[in-house]
Amino acid sequence: MEDNAEKAEAETFLKSLLNKNLRIYTTDGRLFIGTFKCTDTHSNVVLSLCYEYRQPSQQKLAEAAAAAAASGSGKETVTADMTSRYLGLVVVPGEHIVKMEVEEFASQVKSRSIFDRKDIYGHR
């Protein structure tokens, strides 16, 4: 009986994520940001309107370090932007997913009803 309740709760949670923007981090260091469309029993995730972000290459990091040294800023840290590209509709294999986050903005969080918070008011 408890197993059915857990399955129902998991299904309800997944349905609540439909059409929300997710950030998915993978084992190879990439980041996918897109709209959650569905998942399957193997934990594969389908995202639409998806962008892929990658860490900069060693060459780009070296160029950024050389530019920082040439400017004489004296900073110890060097920043370089991640590379990105638009992918569209993507299936992210579940076995490569390290972390998933719902992308919310402050305006979305503030507009949410306090009564929807399960941590305070329990299940509804």
C-alpha positions as CSV (number, residue, x, y, z in Angstrom):
1,M,0.0,0.0,0.0
2,E,2.8,2.4,0.9
3,D,4.5,1.7,-2.4
4,N,1.4,2.9,-4.3
5,A,1.3,6.1,-2.3
6,E,5.0,6.7,-3.1
7,K,4.4,6.1,-6.8
8,A,1.4,8.4,-6.8
9,E,3.4,11.1,-5.0
10,A,6.3,10.8,-7.5
11,E,3.9,11.0,-10.4
12,T,2.2,14.1,-9.0
13,F,5.7,15.7,-8.5
14,L,6.7,14.9,-12.1
15,K,3.5,16.3,-13.4
16,S,4.1,19.5,-11.5
17,L,7.4,19.9,-13.4
18,L,5.8,19.7,-16.8
19,N,6.5,22.8,-18.9
20,K,8.8,24.2,-16.3
21,N,12.4,25.2,-17.1
22,L,14.9,22.7,-15.8
23,R,18.7,22.9,-15.5
24,I,20.3,19.5,-15.9
25,Y,24.0,18.9,-15.1
26,T,25.6,15.8,-16.7
27,T,28.6,13.6,-15.9
28,D,30.7,15.2,-18.7
29,G,30.3,18.7,-17.2
30,R,27.7,20.0,-19.6
31,L,24.6,21.9,-18.6
32,F,21.3,21.7,-20.4
33,I,18.6,24.3,-19.9
34,G,15.2,23.7,-21.4
35,T,11.5,23.1,-20.9
36,F,10.6,19.7,-19.3
37,K,8.4,17.6,-21.5
38,C,8.6,14.1,-20.3
39,T,10.6,11.3,-18.7
40,D,10.6,7.5,-18.9
41,T,11.3,4.5,-16.7
42,H,15.0,4.8,-17.4
43,S,15.1,8.4,-16.1
44,N,15.8,9.8,-19.5
45,V,14.5,13.4,-19.7
46,V,13.1,15.2,-22.8
47,L,13.6,19.0,-22.9
48,S,12.3,21.3,-25.6
49,L,13.7,24.7,-26.5
50,C,17.0,23.5,-25.0
51,Y,20.4,25.2,-24.8
52,E,23.6,23.4,-24.1
53,Y,26.4,25.0,-22.1
54,R,30.0,23.7,-21.9
55,Q,33.0,24.7,-19.9
56,P,35.5,26.7,-22.0
57,S,38.3,24.7,-23.7
58,Q,41.9,24.8,-22.3
59,Q,42.8,27.2,-25.2
60,K,40.1,29.6,-24.2
61,L,41.2,29.5,-20.6
62,A,44.8,30.2,-21.6
63,E,43.7,33.1,-23.8
64,A,41.7,34.6,-20.9
65,A,44.7,34.2,-18.6
66,A,47.0,35.9,-21.1
67,A,44.5,38.7,-21.5
68,A,44.2,39.2,-17.8
69,A,48.0,39.2,-17.4
70,A,48.4,41.7,-20.3
71,S,45.9,44.1,-18.7
72,G,47.9,44.1,-15.5
73,S,44.9,43.9,-13.3
74,G,46.7,41.8,-10.7
75,K,43.7,39.5,-10.2
76,E,44.5,35.9,-9.2
77,T,41.2,34.5,-10.7
78,V,40.5,34.4,-14.4
79,T,36.9,34.2,-15.7
80,A,35.9,32.8,-19.1
81,D,32.3,32.4,-20.4
82,M,30.8,29.0,-21.0
83,T,30.2,28.2,-24.6
84,S,26.6,27.7,-25.6
85,R,24.5,26.5,-28.5
86,Y,20.8,26.0,-29.2
87,L,19.8,22.4,-29.6
88,G,16.0,22.4,-29.7
89,L,14.4,19.1,-28.6
90,V,16.8,16.9,-26.6
91,V,16.8,13.6,-24.8
92,V,19.2,13.7,-21.9
93,P,20.1,10.1,-20.9
94,G,19.2,9.4,-17.3
95,E,22.5,7.5,-16.6
96,H,24.4,10.7,-17.3
97,I,22.3,13.1,-15.2
98,V,24.2,14.3,-12.1
99,K,21.8,17.0,-10.9
100,M,18.5,18.6,-11.9
101,E,17.1,21.9,-10.8
102,V,13.9,23.8,-11.5
103,E,14.8,27.2,-12.8
104,E,12.7,29.8,-11.0
105,F,13.0,33.5,-10.8
106,A,12.2,35.6,-7.7
107,S,9.0,36.9,-9.3
108,Q,7.8,33.3,-9.7
109,V,8.6,32.3,-6.1
110,K,6.9,35.4,-4.6
111,S,3.7,34.9,-6.5
112,R,3.4,31.3,-5.3
113,S,0.8,30.9,-2.5
114,I,2.2,30.2,0.9
115,F,-0.4,27.4,1.3
116,D,1.3,25.5,-1.5
117,R,4.4,25.0,0.6
118,K,4.3,21.4,1.7
119,D,7.2,21.9,4.1
120,I,5.0,24.1,6.3
121,Y,1.5,22.8,5.7
122,G,2.0,19.2,4.8
123,H,0.3,17.4,1.9
124,R,-2.6,19.1,0.2
